[in-house]
Amino acid sequence: MPRLFTRYTPFAAVLMVGLLLAGCENQLEAPATITLQTRSAAEVLPAEARFVGMMNLSAMQHNATFNPLGDMSGEAGARVRDFIERTGFDPATDLQEVYFAASTMDARARPSFVAYATYDRERLLDYVEQNMRDTFERSDYRGVPVYRATQDDHTFAFALATGNMIVGAFDASTLETMLDRLSNGGHALKDNAETMALIAQTAAGSSAWFIARDITAQLPDAPPQHTPPQPEEAMAHTALQIGKALRDVVLSVTLQDDGAEGTVLMTTKDGVSATDVADLTQGIVAAMKASSDVDDAQLRMLDEVQVRSKGDQVRVNFYLDNATLKSTGY
């Protein structure tokens, strides 16, 4: 694939995925109902998050190509099998949905996590106590066991907060704040009306969704270009130009047996024409089609990309079959 997609993150991770993919009918015309699990996660995650996402691991099991849990063979696989036998908890089948929220989209991000799963709480806690004392330091907060691991000045803490909710964070104080919200409420993502409206618009039926708020503040400065600019540099410059014109970006993906489909939804800033952003987006699609790095299968899909604008929004609808999904490295 064009190197643009690996060079210019984080915006590439949200917008450019949609530009790789081919069209399907829009499935986000009407707001959807927020599920109980989504609403519960929003009661724990931080209100100020500008990058929020969800992966429905249960739904992803229907697509053999996309394996978010990775390779379970070899020594690592043996440890996983021992874990499953002793706890009765199989991440591949018992993990349901994972939510995350972070204040940035780059390497500085220290996201908070909420995972829903089916598990025997006591068996899991017993396993950690008996087998992972050298890895995790235990403390108790509001009557909930909290486990913290520190390596190379990096900390990760987690807790089995309820009978089906696991919470995690990259420092103990953030985790404790999440447990505070769970216990007695407090300011949380649920109180961010704009983000919750975007979740309501995109969440229903998705295998995964990602919402990026306040895009402009998180984009890098444009890198220097050759004179005249190389095609790859021109595409990157246009992508950043689009990003600077946006307020929010939403990516919604539904995995099926034979591929993935979904929508990229871009909301423009006040005073910016969505039609102009759509034209720039179509220009990137045309440039990608002209790239020598695009193979025949990817070209056929790019031929079907649909870019539409309405009001202050631009939508890119897409479909990616399993063969091309493998070729992109996802």
N, C-alpha and C positions, 0 to 999 in steps of 0.2 A: 504494500500500500504506500501511497505518497508519504514521505517522511514528515510532512506537516503534522500528521496526527500524533507523532511521538515527540515532536519538538516543542509544540506550543500548548502546554497545559497550564492551568486547569481548564481554561475555556474549551480546549479541544475535547476534553473528556465529556463535556456536556453537549456542546453544539455540534462538533464535527462528527460524532457518532451518527447523528441524524443525517448528515450530509453523505455518509457512506452508503446509506441504506435506500431501499426502493419503496415505492409508494403503496399505500393501502388506503381504504376509506377512513376518514376521520372518526375516531371513537370518543372524542372529548367535547362534543358539542354542548352537552348539558352537564351541570354540576352533579357529582355523585354523592352518595351517602358515605360519610366517614365511618369505618368499621369500629366496633367496640375496642379491638386491640390497638388500632391506630389512635383512637381517642385516649386510651389508657397510657400509651407510650408518650403522647403529647402532654400528659399530666406530670410526667417525670423529667422529660428532656428540657434543656434550657430555652427560655423565651428568646434570647438574643441571637440564637443560631442563624447563620446566613447560608448554611449548606445542610440540607436535611435529606435523608433518603430511607428507603425500605427495600429489602430483598425478601421475597416470599420463597423460602427454600423448599417448602412443600410443593409449590407450583413448578419449581425448576426441576423437580425430579422427573417431570414428563419429557424433558429434553435431554437425551443422553450426551449430546455434544457439550452442553454447558454444565460443568461440574464445579460449583463454587467451593466444595470441600476438598478439592485437589486429589492427588494420587494417594491411595491408601495401601499401597504395596510396600514390600520390604520391611525394614525394622520399624519404621513409623506405623505401617499398617498393623504389625504385630502388637505394638503398644495400644493402638486403637481397639483392636479386637479384644485384648485383655481388659481394657477399660469398659467396653460394652458388656463383656461377660460378668464383670464384678459389680457394675452399677445398674445394669439393665437399660442404660441410656445409649441409644444409637444416634449420633448427630445427623446421620444421613436421612433418617426417617422421623426422628423425634423433634428436631429443630423445626420450627414453623416459620416465624417471621423475625427478621432482625432489623431494627431501626437504629439510625445514628444521627447525630446532630453535631455540627462544629461551627466555630466562628469564622473559619477561613477554609479555602479549598486547596491549600498548598501543603508543603511538607511541615509547616509550622502547626498544622491543625492537630488538636488534641481532642478528638471526638468523644462524646458520651454515647453509650450503647444501651439499648434495651432489646432483649431477645425473649421470645416466647417459645416454650418447649413443653413437651410432656416428659416428666421425670419423677423419680422417687427421691424426694428431697433428702431424706435421711441417708439413703444409700450413697447418694452423691457426696454429701458432706462427710460421711464416714470414709469414703475413698480418698478425699482430699486430706483428711486428718491422718490417715494411715500411710499414704504413699507420697505426699507432696509437701511434707513439713519443711524439707530443705529448700523448696522453691517458694512457698507462700508463707508469709507471716500472718497469723490470725489475730484479729481483734473483734470486739463486739460493739455494734452501734444500734441503738434503739431495739436491742434484743435480737438483732440480725447478725450472724457471723459474717465478717468482712475479711477477705483474703487479699493480701498485697504482695506483689513480687517486684523486686528492684534489681535491675541489671544495667551496668554502665550508665548510672545516673538516670535511667529511665524506669518509671514506675507504672505498673498496671494493677488496678484493684477491681475486684468483682464481688458480687454477693447474690445468693439465691434469695431474692427479695420476697417472693411469695411462692406458692405451690406451682406456678407456671411462668414466672417472670425472673429473668436474670438481668442484672444491671451491671455495667462496667464503665470504667473511666481511667484516665491516665494519671490520676492522682487521687489520694484518699479523700481529700476535702471535697472534691467534685462529686465523688460517689456518695459521701455523706449528705451532701445537699440534695442529691437525687432521692435518697432515702427519706430525708426531711419532707420533700414534696409528696412522696408516696404516703407518708404518715399523716401529715396535717395540711396538705395543699401547699400553696405558695405560688409565686410568679413562675410560670412555666410556658412551654411552647403553645399550649392550648390558649393562652392569653394573647398570642400574636395573631390578630385577626387576619392580616394579609397573608401570612404563611398558611394558616389553616384554610383560607379560601382556596389557595392554590392546591393544597392537599385534597380538598373536597372535589376539586375539578378534575384531578388526574388519578386518584388512588384506586378507584373501584376496578376490579378485574385485572390489575397490573401484576405481573410477576416481580417487577422492580420499578421504582420511581425515584427520581432525584430532583431536588429543587435547589436552585442557586439564586440567592437574593443579592441585590446591590452589586451586580456584576462589575460595573465600571471600577469600583474601588479595589477590586481584587485582581484586575488584569495587569500584566507586566507592561512596561513601556515598549514601544515598537523598537525592534533591534535595527541596527544600521543596515542599509541595503547597498548592493552594488549599483553602479550606474552604467547601463540600465539595469533594473532589478531582474534577478533570475525568476523563472516562473514560480518556483516554490516560495521565494520571498514575497512575490506579489500576492500569492494566495494567503500567506500568513498575515500580510499587511491588511488585506481585505477582511480576514477573520477578526483581527483586532479592531478594525474600524466598525464592524458589526457589533462587537462586544461593547465598545464605548457608547453605542447607541441604545443599549438595552438596560432595563431595570431588573428583570427576572428571566430565568430560563428554567424550563421544566422538561425533563426527559422521562417518558413513560414507555416501558417495554413489557410486552407479553410474550413469554416463551411458549411455543407450541411443539408438537412432536417433530415437525420438519423445519422449524426455523423460529425467527423472532420478528414481531411486528410492534409498531407503536408510533409515537409522535414526539417530536421536539416542538415545544411551545415557547416562543420568545415574546416577551412583553416590552415594548419600547418605552423609553423615557418620555416625559412631557416635552412636546414640541418637536419630536422626531417622527417622521413619516414611516409607518409600517410598510407602505408600498416601496419606499426607497430601500429599506432593509431587506425586503423580499427580493428586490432586483439584485442587490449585492449578493444575497445568498444564492440565487440562481446563477450569478456569475461565477461563484466558487464551484458550483456543480459542473458548469461548463468547463472550467479550468481543470478540474479533476478528470473529467472525461477525456481531455486532451493529453493527460499525463501518460508518459510511457510506462509508469509503474502500475497502471490499472490493467488487470487482465480482462479476458472476454466476459467472464461471469460477472465481475464487478461492473463492467461497462454496461451490460444489459440491465443491471439493477439501477445504475445511475440514470439510465434512460427513462426510468419509471418514477424517479423522484418527483414528488408533488410539493410545491411551495406555494402557499396561499397566504394572503393578508386580509385582515378584517378588523376594523377599528384600530386599536393599538397593539394588535397581536399578529405574529407571523407563525404559521404552522408548517412544519416539514414532516410529512408522513412517510413511513418507511417499512420495508420488509427485507429480511436477510435470511436466506436459506442456510441450512446446516453446513453445506459444503463451503460456502463463502464465509460463514461464521468461523470455521476452522482456519481458513486461509488468512483471516485477519489477526489470528492469535488470541481471540477471546475465548 
